[in-house]
């Protein structure tokens, strides 16, 4: 079943909290479809979504939270990304520069006439910490959030540790294109014209940090203020995945990973840095 979520004040929030009331409860296997402002709460270039609360809405404009019936803390949420369609404009910021983009089909054109290929994705996919109070949307956490991984395009699946009963999943932060690292702190930040995400539960999977299934590869994520520690987390998770998927022990997995796994910097600009380890299906035969 696909639940169409209206774009209205009731369905938007700008912080994570386990105390936010869910806007909808869905069964495992159901999908949600939605539109969303960009990270800065804009639907049209320069026009901010109103009403806006400077304190409560200080973070990304997110749709949710959505309760998943039967989800329990310690379980795993399966997030299948079926569609991400950006609106017709986007913006990127440098230190003292605003770069406006026109988005059409698979191409973005900046105001100086330069072209980039689009690969739209949702920067924020996640759930709130199991701690009271309000939490910022900026840093990624082990249960998701502002992951900002350019690999999570339509057709991919993200697996997240569930921090709270019901999951309380939220999504947003449309990116039309982004490089690994997100060097200026922004991608092509754009409103989402339509996204469709399916939410399910995986009883057979327990995770220390998120993993994802993309075209031809597994990804494993690590997050920390220290980039080295983020890399260690990503490495530990990919080794666990290799043990499970290949049926091998940890020492053998480590030796194979040293020659077959790539570590990539997801982003370095969200306070908490991200690293993803990549194991391609054809890397070990």
Residue pairs with C-beta under 8 A, 6 or more apart in sequence:
1 26
1 27
1 29
1 30
1 31
2 30
2 31
2 32
2 33
2 196
3 24
3 26
3 30
3 31
3 32
3 33
4 33
4 34
5 11
5 23
5 24
5 32
5 33
5 34
5 63
7 34
7 35
7 36
7 37
7 63
9 51
10 23
11 23
11 34
11 63
11 64
12 36
12 37
12 49
12 57
12 61
12 62
12 63
13 20
13 56
13 57
13 62
13 64
13 65
13 170
14 41
14 53
14 56
14 57
14 58
14 59
14 60
14 61
14 62
14 137
15 56
15 57
15 58
15 59
15 134
15 135
15 136
15 137
16 59
16 126
16 127
16 128
16 129
16 134
16 135
16 136
16 137
16 145
16 170
17 128
17 133
17 134
17 135
18 128
18 129
18 130
18 131
18 132
18 163
18 164
18 168
19 132
19 133
20 65
20 128
20 168
22 64
22 65
22 66
22 67
22 166
22 168
23 63
23 64
23 65
23 66
24 32
24 66
24 67
25 66
25 67
25 68
25 69
25 166
26 32
26 66
26 67
26 68
26 69
26 199
27 68
27 69
27 70
28 68
28 69
28 70
28 71
28 199
28 200
28 201
29 198
29 199
29 200
30 198
30 199
31 82
31 196
31 197
31 198
31 199
32 63
32 66
32 171
32 196
32 197
32 199
33 83
33 194
33 195
33 196
34 63
34 171
34 192
34 194
34 195
35 191
35 192
35 193
35 194
35 195
36 61
36 62
36 63
36 171
36 172
36 173
36 174
36 191
36 192
36 195
37 43
37 48
37 49
37 61
37 172
37 191
38 61
38 90
38 91
38 173
38 174
38 189
38 190
38 191
39 60
39 61
39 123
39 172
39 173
39 174
39 186
39 189
40 48
40 61
40 189
41 48
41 49
41 52
41 57
41 61
42 48
42 49
42 191
43 49
43 87
43 191
44 89
45 89
45 91
45 100
49 61
56 134
58 136
59 136
59 137
59 138
60 123
60 124
60 137
60 138
60 146
60 172
60 173
61 172
61 173
62 124
62 137
62 170
62 171
62 172
62 173
63 170
63 171
63 172
64 168
64 169
64 170
64 171
65 127
65 128
65 168
65 169
65 170
66 167
66 168
66 169
66 170
66 199
67 166
67 167
67 168
68 77
68 166
68 167
68 169
68 199
68 201
69 166
70 201
71 77
71 162
71 165
71 166
71 167
71 201
72 162
72 165
73 130
73 162
73 163
73 164
73 165
74 161
74 162
74 206
75 161
75 162
75 201
75 202
75 203
76 159
76 160
76 161
76 162
76 201
76 202
76 203
76 205
76 206
76 207
77 127
77 159
77 160
77 161
77 162
77 167
77 169
77 199
77 200
77 201
77 202
78 157
78 158
78 159
78 198
78 199
78 200
78 201
78 202
79 125
79 144
79 157
79 158
79 159
79 160
79 169
79 197
79 198
79 199
80 156
80 157
80 197
80 198
80 199
80 200
81 121
81 122
81 125
81 152
81 153
81 154
81 155
81 156
81 157
81 158
81 195
81 197
82 154
82 155
82 196
82 197
82 198
83 154
83 194
83 195
83 196
84 120
84 121
84 122
84 153
84 154
84 174
84 192
84 195
85 120
85 192
85 193
85 194
85 195
86 103
86 118
86 120
86 174
86 176
86 188
86 190
86 191
86 192
86 193
87 103
87 174
87 190
87 191
87 192
87 193
88 102
88 103
88 104
88 193
89 100
89 101
89 102
89 103
89 190
89 191
90 100
90 101
90 103
90 108
90 176
90 188
90 189
90 190
91 98
91 99
91 100
91 101
91 186
91 188
91 189
91 190
92 98
92 99
92 101
92 184
92 186
92 187
92 188
92 189
93 99
93 184
93 185
93 186
94 184
95 184
99 110
99 111
100 110
100 111
101 108
101 109
101 110
101 111
101 176
101 188
101 190
102 108
102 109
103 118
103 176
103 188
103 190
105 118
106 117
106 118
107 115
107 116
107 117
107 118
108 115
108 116
108 117
108 118
108 176
108 177
108 188
109 115
110 116
116 177
116 188
117 177
118 176
118 177
118 188
119 150
119 153
119 176
119 177
119 178
120 153
120 154
120 174
120 175
120 176
120 177
120 190
121 149
121 150
121 151
121 152
121 153
121 154
121 175
121 178
122 152
122 171
122 172
122 173
122 174
122 175
122 192
122 195
122 197
123 146
123 147
123 148
123 172
123 173
123 174
123 175
123 178
123 187
124 137
124 144
124 145
124 146
124 147
124 170
124 171
124 172
124 173
125 144
125 145
125 147
125 152
125 158
125 160
125 169
125 171
125 197
126 140
126 141
126 143
126 144
126 145
126 146
126 147
126 160
126 169
126 170
126 171
127 143
127 144
127 145
127 160
127 162
127 163
127 164
127 167
127 168
127 169
127 170
128 135
128 143
128 163
128 164
128 168
129 135
129 141
129 143
129 163
130 163
130 164
137 145
137 146
137 173
138 146
138 270
138 271
139 145
139 146
139 223
139 270
139 271
139 272
140 146
140 147
140 148
140 221
140 223
140 270
140 272
140 274
141 223
141 272
142 161
142 208
142 209
142 210
142 223
143 160
143 161
143 162
143 163
143 210
144 158
144 160
144 210
146 173
146 270
147 158
147 210
147 221
147 266
147 274
148 173
148 175
148 178
148 182
148 187
148 266
148 267
148 270
148 274
149 212
149 219
149 221
149 266
149 267
149 274
149 276
150 175
150 177
150 178
150 179
150 180
150 187
151 212
151 214
151 219
151 276
152 158
152 212
152 214
153 214
155 214
155 215
156 212
156 213
156 214
156 215
157 212
157 213
158 210
158 211
158 212
159 202
159 205
159 207
159 210
159 211
159 212
159 213
160 207
160 210
161 206
161 207
161 208
161 209
161 210
167 199
169 199
171 195
171 197
172 192
173 189
174 189
174 190
174 191
174 192
174 195
175 187
175 188
175 189
175 190
176 187
176 188
176 190
177 187
177 188
178 187
178 188
180 264
180 265
180 266
180 267
181 265
181 266
181 267
181 268
181 269
182 267
182 268
182 269
183 268
183 269
184 269
185 269
207 237
208 233
208 236
208 237
208 240
209 220
209 221
209 222
209 223
209 233
209 234
209 236
209 237
210 220
210 221
210 237
211 218
211 219
211 220
211 221
211 237
211 241
212 218
212 219
212 221
212 276
213 219
216 280
216 281
216 282
217 278
217 279
217 280
217 281
218 238
218 241
218 245
218 278
218 279
218 281
219 276
219 277
219 278
219 279
220 234
220 235
220 237
220 238
220 241
220 276
220 277
220 279
221 233
221 234
221 237
221 266
221 274
221 275
221 276
221 277
222 229
222 230
222 231
222 232
222 233
222 234
222 235
222 236
222 237
222 274
222 275
222 276
222 277
223 230
223 233
223 272
223 273
223 274
223 275
224 230
224 233
224 272
224 273
225 271
225 272
225 273
226 273
227 265
227 268
227 273
227 275
230 272
230 273
230 274
230 275
231 263
231 275
233 275
234 263
234 275
234 276
234 277
235 257
235 261
235 263
235 277
237 277
238 257
238 261
238 277
238 279
239 250
239 253
239 254
239 257
241 279
242 248
242 253
242 256
242 257
242 279
243 249
243 250
243 253
246 253
246 256
246 284
248 256
256 284
257 277
257 279
260 279
260 280
260 283
260 284
261 277
261 278
261 279
261 283
262 277
262 278
263 275
263 276
263 277
263 278
264 275
264 276
264 277
264 278
265 273
265 274
265 275
266 273
266 274
266 275
266 276
267 273
267 274
268 274
